[in-house]
């Protein structure tokens, strides 16, 4: 809805948060800024956070497993180094865990 000519704020859009905008913002922030996305082969960690951020922590549930994710900035770039349960993993894909796994600890370092 757009405010009409008689409104004090003529032309202003109303109720934007009721039209799906909030959902799309959540999607954009979590999957493309924080960079936590699902894929067929696992959980992709590819943050593109501002250089002024030291990092962040997030919890993500995916296929019955809880991922405790910590992202830490150690340089100015967005190249990701991953550790999963304390072991280095090449690339930025957290592979699917063995059946029965309940939690995974993920540490991503941006360089």
C-alpha contacts under 8 A as a table, 3 or more apart, distances in Angstrom:
res1	aa1	res2	aa2	distance
1	X	13	X	5.92
1	X	14	X	5.45
1	X	15	X	7.15
2	X	10	X	7.80
2	X	11	X	5.67
2	X	12	X	5.62
2	X	13	X	4.51
2	X	14	X	5.97
3	X	7	X	5.92
3	X	9	X	6.60
3	X	10	X	5.13
3	X	11	X	5.11
3	X	12	X	5.34
3	X	13	X	6.34
3	X	14	X	7.05
4	X	7	X	5.55
4	X	10	X	5.42
4	X	11	X	6.33
5	X	10	X	5.27
5	X	11	X	7.46
6	X	10	X	6.93
7	X	10	X	5.18
9	X	12	X	5.76
13	X	16	X	6.91
15	X	18	X	5.40
15	X	19	X	7.15
16	X	19	X	5.62
16	X	20	X	7.74
16	X	21	X	6.33
17	X	20	X	6.48
17	X	21	X	5.39
17	X	22	X	5.51
18	X	21	X	7.06
18	X	22	X	7.60
19	X	22	X	7.84
20	X	23	X	5.24
20	X	24	X	6.33
21	X	24	X	5.16
21	X	25	X	6.12
22	X	25	X	5.09
22	X	26	X	6.17
23	X	26	X	5.11
23	X	27	X	6.18
24	X	27	X	4.94
24	X	28	X	6.07
25	X	28	X	5.09
25	X	29	X	6.01
26	X	29	X	5.22
26	X	30	X	5.99
27	X	30	X	5.50
27	X	31	X	5.75
27	X	32	X	7.60
28	X	31	X	5.57
28	X	32	X	5.22
28	X	33	X	6.64
29	X	32	X	5.71
29	X	33	X	4.89
29	X	34	X	6.05
29	X	35	X	7.87
30	X	33	X	6.09
30	X	34	X	5.00
30	X	35	X	6.16
30	X	36	X	6.09
30	X	37	X	7.87
31	X	34	X	5.96
31	X	35	X	4.58
31	X	36	X	4.85
31	X	37	X	5.13
32	X	35	X	4.57
32	X	36	X	7.21
32	X	37	X	7.79
32	X	46	X	7.77
32	X	47	X	6.90
32	X	48	X	7.23
33	X	47	X	5.58
33	X	48	X	5.12
33	X	49	X	5.77
34	X	46	X	7.29
34	X	47	X	4.62
34	X	48	X	6.44
34	X	49	X	6.39
35	X	44	X	7.43
35	X	45	X	5.46
35	X	46	X	4.41
35	X	47	X	3.94
35	X	48	X	6.64
36	X	43	X	7.05
36	X	44	X	5.86
36	X	45	X	4.93
36	X	46	X	6.49
36	X	47	X	7.09
37	X	43	X	5.93
37	X	44	X	5.04
37	X	45	X	6.58
37	X	46	X	7.97
38	X	42	X	6.29
38	X	43	X	4.70
38	X	44	X	5.84
38	X	62	X	7.68
39	X	42	X	5.32
39	X	43	X	5.89
39	X	44	X	6.62
41	X	93	X	7.96
41	X	95	X	6.24
41	X	96	X	6.44
42	X	93	X	6.27
42	X	94	X	5.48
42	X	95	X	4.65
42	X	96	X	4.88
43	X	62	X	7.84
43	X	93	X	5.70
43	X	94	X	5.03
43	X	95	X	6.71
43	X	96	X	7.53
44	X	92	X	5.92
44	X	93	X	4.51
44	X	94	X	6.17
45	X	80	X	7.79
45	X	92	X	5.41
45	X	93	X	6.22
45	X	94	X	7.41
45	X	108	X	7.52
46	X	78	X	7.83
46	X	80	X	6.82
46	X	92	X	6.51
47	X	78	X	6.98
48	X	78	X	6.13
49	X	53	X	6.72
49	X	55	X	7.96
50	X	53	X	5.61
51	X	54	X	7.63
51	X	76	X	6.14
51	X	77	X	7.93
53	X	56	X	7.94
53	X	73	X	7.44
54	X	72	X	6.00
54	X	73	X	5.22
55	X	70	X	7.50
55	X	71	X	5.03
55	X	72	X	4.36
55	X	73	X	5.59
56	X	70	X	6.01
56	X	71	X	5.29
56	X	72	X	6.77
57	X	68	X	7.55
57	X	69	X	5.61
57	X	70	X	4.46
57	X	71	X	6.20
58	X	68	X	6.21
58	X	69	X	5.13
58	X	70	X	6.52
59	X	66	X	6.84
59	X	67	X	5.58
59	X	68	X	4.73
59	X	69	X	5.91
60	X	66	X	5.83
60	X	67	X	5.10
60	X	68	X	6.73
60	X	69	X	7.60
61	X	64	X	6.44
61	X	65	X	5.57
61	X	66	X	4.46
61	X	67	X	6.03
62	X	65	X	5.40
62	X	66	X	6.57
62	X	67	X	7.53
64	X	102	X	7.01
65	X	101	X	6.54
65	X	102	X	4.81
65	X	103	X	5.45
65	X	104	X	7.24
66	X	102	X	6.16
66	X	103	X	4.65
66	X	104	X	6.31
67	X	103	X	5.76
67	X	104	X	4.82
67	X	105	X	6.00
67	X	106	X	6.78
68	X	103	X	7.38
68	X	104	X	6.18
68	X	105	X	4.99
68	X	106	X	5.98
69	X	105	X	6.23
69	X	106	X	4.69
69	X	107	X	5.89
69	X	108	X	7.55
70	X	106	X	6.24
70	X	107	X	4.85
70	X	108	X	6.18
71	X	107	X	5.92
71	X	108	X	4.70
71	X	109	X	5.83
71	X	110	X	7.38
72	X	107	X	7.68
72	X	108	X	6.29
72	X	109	X	4.91
72	X	110	X	6.20
73	X	76	X	7.58
73	X	109	X	5.76
73	X	110	X	4.74
73	X	111	X	6.53
74	X	109	X	6.43
74	X	110	X	5.68
74	X	111	X	5.21
75	X	110	X	6.29
75	X	111	X	4.20
76	X	110	X	7.69
76	X	111	X	6.07
77	X	110	X	6.39
77	X	111	X	5.00
78	X	110	X	5.27
78	X	111	X	5.97
79	X	109	X	7.96
79	X	110	X	5.38
79	X	111	X	5.29
80	X	91	X	7.24
80	X	92	X	6.11
80	X	108	X	6.10
80	X	109	X	5.58
80	X	110	X	4.86
80	X	111	X	6.61
81	X	88	X	7.81
81	X	89	X	7.61
81	X	90	X	7.36
81	X	91	X	6.90
81	X	92	X	6.87
81	X	108	X	5.57
81	X	109	X	5.12
81	X	110	X	6.59
81	X	111	X	7.75
82	X	88	X	5.83
82	X	89	X	5.39
82	X	90	X	6.90
82	X	91	X	7.11
82	X	92	X	6.28
82	X	94	X	7.93
82	X	106	X	7.09
82	X	107	X	5.79
82	X	108	X	4.63
82	X	109	X	6.53
83	X	86	X	5.45
83	X	87	X	5.07
83	X	88	X	4.27
83	X	89	X	5.59
83	X	106	X	5.80
83	X	107	X	5.11
83	X	108	X	6.48
84	X	87	X	5.30
84	X	88	X	6.36
84	X	89	X	6.60
84	X	94	X	7.08
84	X	104	X	6.94
84	X	105	X	5.69
84	X	106	X	4.66
84	X	107	X	6.50
85	X	104	X	6.17
85	X	105	X	4.89
85	X	106	X	6.34
86	X	105	X	7.56
86	X	106	X	7.92
89	X	92	X	7.69
89	X	93	X	7.90
89	X	94	X	7.41
90	X	93	X	7.76
94	X	106	X	7.90
97	X	101	X	6.31
98	X	101	X	5.98
101	X	104	X	7.73
